[in-house]
Amino acid sequence: MIIEFCGVPGGGKSTLARVYTERYVDEAVLVVLDMYNRLPEIWYGILFICNHPRSFFWLLMFVFRYHMRGLFWYSFHLAVRACAKFQKAVLMTHSRTIVIDEGLVHAICVLSSVSLEKEEMGRWIHRIVLPDVICITTSGDFHRFHNAHAGLHPRVRKGEEQLKRWESAVTNNTIKVRSCLDDRNIPIWHIPEKTTSSPQESIETLHKYLATI
């Protein structure tokens, strides 16, 4: 089983993905790609293209059409990285549940700088290969784009106006993605807001949910 954590940045998905695989270490493993060694990422990316050429083509078209102005190569890299994570997950599923933090569905949520209508979003979701279960958050504080080191981020360097426009688009698009996934009958677990439960409580709830699938 492949599970993807996706949605609005700052919504707790990365923390929950890590805590879940640490708590249920005998059952689940987190997909990891080294940010400082691109060779595995390139290798898994190539394998993904070979196995899912249509999905890669449409994801590339999505990036080409909707990326924030001046950030095509940045968005392209995130898309390829998402493909590599999925391919690595596929090769790991022989023994345990595989958890992806920010995969292909996440790419559709966050790579667009404009808000899409549900019908249009549905067409893009239909074109990519999907995990078995999706854990999604439709709210987040985008803290990585507003902390002390945010000035180093490519999106922040594009200016406050473009950043706010992108944040609004991501929030709206994530809501549309969740609605489209509901229509596809994909098992979805909505990540609780940080203020409503602790990570430990959330992962226990998720574990019980997964046991019913």
C-alpha positions in Angstrom: 0.0 0.0 0.0 1.3 3.5 -0.9 0.1 6.4 1.2 0.7 10.0 0.2 0.7 13.0 2.6 -0.2 16.2 0.6 -1.8 19.6 0.7 -1.3 23.1 2.0 2.2 23.8 3.3 2.4 24.2 7.1 -0.5 21.9 7.7 1.5 19.3 9.6 1.7 16.6 6.9 5.5 16.2 7.0 5.5 15.9 10.8 2.7 13.3 10.7 4.4 11.3 7.9 7.6 11.1 10.0 5.8 10.4 13.3 3.7 7.7 11.7 6.6 5.8 10.3 8.5 6.2 13.6 5.6 5.0 15.6 4.7 2.0 13.3 8.2 1.2 12.2 7.4 -2.5 11.7 4.5 -1.6 9.4 5.5 1.5 7.5 8.5 3.2 5.9 9.0 6.7 4.7 10.3 7.3 1.2 13.5 9.4 1.4 15.5 11.1 -1.4 18.8 12.8 -0.5 18.6 16.5 -1.4 22.4 16.6 -1.8 22.7 13.6 -4.1 20.6 13.9 -7.2 21.7 10.6 -8.9 19.0 8.4 -7.1 16.4 11.1 -7.9 17.3 11.1 -11.6 17.4 7.3 -11.7 14.0 6.8 -10.1 12.7 9.7 -12.2 13.8 7.9 -15.4 12.2 4.7 -14.2 8.9 6.5 -13.6 9.0 8.0 -17.1 9.5 4.5 -18.5 6.7 3.0 -16.5 4.2 5.9 -16.6 5.1 8.1 -19.6 1.5 9.5 -20.0 1.4 10.5 -16.3 4.8 12.2 -16.6 3.8 14.0 -19.8 0.7 15.5 -18.3 2.5 16.5 -15.1 5.0 18.3 -17.3 2.2 20.0 -19.2 0.7 21.1 -15.9 4.0 22.7 -14.8 4.5 24.3 -18.2 1.0 25.8 -18.1 0.6 26.9 -14.5 4.0 27.5 -12.9 4.8 30.8 -11.2 6.5 33.2 -13.7 10.2 32.7 -13.7 10.1 29.5 -11.7 9.6 26.9 -14.4 12.8 24.9 -13.7 12.2 25.0 -9.9 8.6 23.7 -10.4 9.9 21.1 -13.0 12.4 19.8 -10.4 9.7 19.4 -7.8 7.5 17.5 -10.3 10.4 15.2 -11.2 11.1 14.7 -7.5 7.5 13.7 -6.9 7.7 11.2 -9.8 10.9 9.7 -8.3 9.3 9.3 -4.9 6.4 7.4 -6.4 8.6 5.1 -8.4 10.8 4.4 -5.3 7.7 3.7 -3.3 6.5 1.2 -5.9 9.8 -0.7 -5.7 9.6 -0.8 -1.9 6.0 -2.1 -1.5 7.0 -5.8 -1.3 7.1 -5.8 2.5 5.5 -2.8 4.2 3.2 0.2 3.8 5.1 3.0 2.0 4.6 6.6 3.0 5.3 9.5 0.6 5.5 13.0 1.9 4.6 15.5 -0.9 4.2 13.3 -4.0 2.3 13.6 -7.3 -1.0 14.7 -5.8 0.9 17.3 -3.8 2.5 18.6 -7.0 -0.9 19.2 -8.5 -1.9 21.0 -5.2 1.0 23.4 -5.0 2.7 23.9 -8.4 0.0 26.1 -9.9 0.1 29.9 -9.3 -3.5 30.3 -10.4 -6.8 28.9 -8.9 -8.4 26.3 -11.2 -12.0 25.4 -11.6 -13.0 21.9 -10.2 -13.7 20.5 -13.7 -10.3 21.5 -14.9 -8.6 20.2 -11.8 -10.5 17.0 -12.2 -9.0 16.5 -15.7 -5.4 16.9 -14.3 -6.1 14.5 -11.4 -7.5 11.9 -13.8 -4.2 12.1 -15.9 -1.7 11.2 -13.1 -1.0 7.9 -11.4 -2.5 8.0 -7.9 -1.4 6.3 -4.6 -3.6 3.8 -2.8 -4.5 6.2 0.0 -4.2 10.0 0.3 -3.8 12.0 3.5 -4.6 15.6 2.7 -4.7 18.9 4.6 -6.7 21.9 3.2 -5.3 24.4 5.7 -1.8 25.5 6.7 0.2 28.5 7.7 2.9 28.4 5.0 5.4 28.9 7.8 8.5 27.9 5.7 7.8 30.9 3.5 7.6 33.3 6.5 10.3 32.2 8.9 13.8 33.6 9.4 15.3 31.7 6.5 12.4 32.3 4.1 14.4 34.8 2.0 16.4 32.0 0.5 13.3 30.3 -1.0 12.8 30.9 -4.7 9.1 31.7 -4.3 9.8 34.3 -1.6 12.4 36.0 -3.9 9.6 36.6 -6.5 8.1 39.2 -4.2 5.3 39.5 -1.6 2.5 40.0 -4.1 3.3 36.9 -6.2 3.8 34.9 -3.0 0.3 35.9 -1.6 -1.3 35.1 -4.9 0.4 31.7 -5.0 -0.6 30.9 -1.4 -4.3 31.7 -2.2 -4.1 29.6 -5.3 -2.6 26.6 -3.4 -5.3 26.8 -0.7 -8.1 26.9 -3.3 -6.6 24.3 -5.5 -6.1 21.8 -2.6 -9.8 22.1 -1.7 -10.6 21.4 -5.4 -8.2 18.4 -5.4 -9.8 16.9 -2.4 -13.2 17.2 -4.0 -12.0 15.6 -7.2 -10.4 12.7 -5.3 -13.8 12.2 -3.6 -15.3 11.7 -7.0 -12.6 9.1 -7.9 -13.5 7.0 -4.8 -9.9 7.2 -3.6 -9.6 6.5 0.2 -8.9 9.9 1.8 -8.0 10.8 5.3 -8.3 14.5 6.1 -5.4 15.6 8.2 -6.7 17.3 11.4 -5.7 20.9 12.1 -2.8 21.3 14.4 -4.9 22.9 17.1 -7.4 20.1 17.3 -5.2 17.1 18.1 -1.5 16.2 18.8 0.5 14.3 16.2 0.4 11.2 18.3 -3.4 11.3 18.5 -3.7 12.0 14.7 -1.5 9.0 13.7 -3.4 6.7 16.0 -6.6 7.8 14.2 -4.9 7.3 10.9 -3.7 3.8 11.8 -7.3 2.8 12.8 -8.6 4.3 9.5 -6.0 2.3 7.4 -7.0 -0.9 9.2 -10.5 -0.5 7.7 -9.4 -0.3 4.1 
